[in-house]
Amino acid sequence: MSFQDSAVYQRLNPPHSPALIASTEKVRDVKISPDGRCILYQVQPFYKVDRTTAALWLARTDVEQSARQLTSGEFNDKAAVWHPNGKRVVFLSDRHSPGKSPLLYTVLVEASIDTEPVVLSTGFGKKGVQAFDISPDGKYIAFTSVDDPTDEDLKKFQEKDDAREYGSKSGLSRLRLYDFATQNISTTQGIRQDMHVESFTWSPDSKELLYRLRQNRGSEYSEMEIVVERIMIDGFECPKSVSSYPRSPSGPNIWLSSGHVATLQSYEPHNSLDARTLFGQRIDQNWRVDKSAKRVAKLYGVTEDAVRIVNLGASSAGDGMVAVEVCKDVDTHIDVVLFSKHDVKTLFTLFQTNEEAIWFGAWDAKKVLTESGEVSFVFAAVLSSGIRHQPPNVWAGRVVGSNGGTVLEKLRLSSHLQWLTDAPMIKAEVIHWKATDGTQLNGVVRYPPGYSASSGVLPTILFIHGGPYRRDIPDYMPYFCNWRELLASAGYLVVSANYRGSQGRGHQFAHAANYGVGVHDWADCESMVDEVIRRGIADPQRLGVAGWSHGGSLTAWGVTQTKSRFRAAIVGAGATNWEGMVMESGSPELEAAIGRSVPWDHSGALQSIRKNSPVHSISGVTTAVLILHGEKDERVPVAQALGFWRGLKRKAEGRAREAAQMVVYPREPHGFVERKHAEDVLRRVLEHFNNYL
């Protein structure tokens, strides 16, 4: 069979089929044991059939293919952590009432899959536990939960007397303590009742908690001032003010043994759209995180981005240490950073990707002592590679020496997602080129199975990542809104650009998103299409474009700007009217920053100076557009899809007007959760491009 004949067959019957992708699982949430000998992680179906389920797994760090299942997978077991004694794990589960709010459970590490985990208490409340953290000494669990409804609340609910006042302060998270010795649960006293606890962390001596308060729950309030306080857990003192942030940091703080608080925040902390940076502040000094603060240590964010941090405990001198996930172009490395009294500095790189990718923050690191008394650093991560055709699995390695040193062999501990290994190889290649203004760019090209240089030009789809503060990397994991492997498997060339606003290039590159949609981002994406045409691998007459979330937004923008360059497009959960997004979405400040338009303010910096939404430029479009959207999407409300579809049906050119289609999925939020819906999305994506390309 010729390559052309094979490509036709693949378009109709791709090996990476919608059914297989929708029924697959994800491997994540890696935790290393206190002694560095074992790995705890979670395996969860991407999409639910009836209710969400997940299983906990264990593996030995020094034994290949040693993974074994710890819990049954019949319930939703999640957020598992090691108890400091290393003999048991603590996790959230709904096994007491499947599908309902989770409680805290524990199980011994030596248990078999048939061992029933034990609930720590029945007093966690009707709303269950939201987040938790075990104290370093292992005596307590700090956790957040919502107050139980009162009898009056229940009566109103039963009588459907349930009018909701928008912005009312109901359902706020409270900070509570569980005592392992007594099994008592208490609410931490003195914390403001009119604010929402968004995050918390333990002091190194287990005597205090550092916590962050926001004005209300919901993502809208994460862009407003965040209050930072500390409190003794013995209840004898009132909370002490520490400082504040102009907006929510990324992830929890870490209180280090050096007296520093490690935090990830935007390079310029007020910015919603910016590179993430590691900040270090002394907790005993009154600090406020802003770009002029003199008491703040600042690492990364200039040419590379710090995106996740893990506490490594204390050095031999009592200094604090953290491991930092750093994004650089399409690569990732994990650095060890030392916080001393007079300095904050990077010691060494613990791990560096090599033609592979870490799955969405699924990694951990631990500083341990070897049997001979040497310091070593253990790391574990879920790694995949589109270049080497390796699906996500758990890998572990070790570096011996307090300042780096001998790197022992990296071992693969698990064998999940075998169907992706067995599927035909989709070649992934990282390419570099220059934008029209000379800016150096990179992206990933994925070729159909069996492609060679003699195969000629291919129908090509520009698949745009969301965010915008995300990036496309050479990973290998298809899912409902990641269509790269699906489409490449079906015979298409798939190209994905890391446009300005993306992650991995530092402050100036990420901050470019603040210029607004269409200023740099779309031109960067389109320049990748020009590049693969110039290289003689893309057919300029058969082009498509697609994306989800911000990728869908840029797809809508590109279609309405180019009018006829792309034969087919898919707008997945994309914004099409930025002023509408500011009015309706759950993150109005973020949408105002992206769209550069605020409907109620025409005198400030974000005044609307141009019609910069796709819905304003539909006339003349000839592209066949499919719109996919979740009915319960709060991030990008479904009205964004409806308005764009109505515009296409009224103002697009003949073929595009007839071809315009909108599909709404009941119950689905921004990220879909139901298997049938996920499979339907993938099937429609394939059919749409097959029909119009």
Buried (B, 14 or more C-beta within 10 A) or exposed (E): EEBEEBBBEBBEEBBBBBEBBBBBBBBBBBBBBBEBBBBBBBBBBBBBEEEBBBBBBBBBBBEBEBBEEBBBBEBBBBBBBBBBEBEBBBBBBBBBEBEEBBBBBBBBBEBEEEEEBEBBBEEBBEBBBBBBBBBBEBBBBBBBBBBEBEEEEEEBEEEEEEEEEEEEEEEBBBBBBBBBEEEEBEEBEEBEEEBBBBBBBBBBEBEBBBBBBBBBBBBBBBBBEBBBBBBBBEEEEEBEEBBBBBBBBBBBBBBBBBBBBBBBBBBBBBBBBBBBBBBBBBBEEEBBBBEEBEEBBBBBBBBBBBBBBBBBBBBEEEBBBBBBBBBBBBBBBBBBBBBBEEEBEBBBBBBBBEBBBBBBBBBBBBBBEEEEEEBBBBBBBBBBBBBBBBBBBBBBBBBBEBEBEEBEEBBBBBEBBEBBBEBBBBBBEBBEBEBEEEBEBBBBBBBBBBBEEEBEBBBBBBBBBBBBBBBBBBBBBBBBBBBBBBBBBBBBBBBBBBBBBBBBBBBEBBBBBBBBBBBBBBBBBBBBBBBBBEEEBBBEEBBBBBBBBBBBBBBBBBBBBBBEBBBBBBBBBBBBBBBBBBBBBBBBBBBBBBBBBBEEEEEEEBEBEEEBBBBBBBEEBBBBBBBBBBEEBBBBBBBBBBBBBBBBBEBBBEBBBEBBBBBBBEEBBBBBBBBEBBBBBBBBBBBBBBEBB
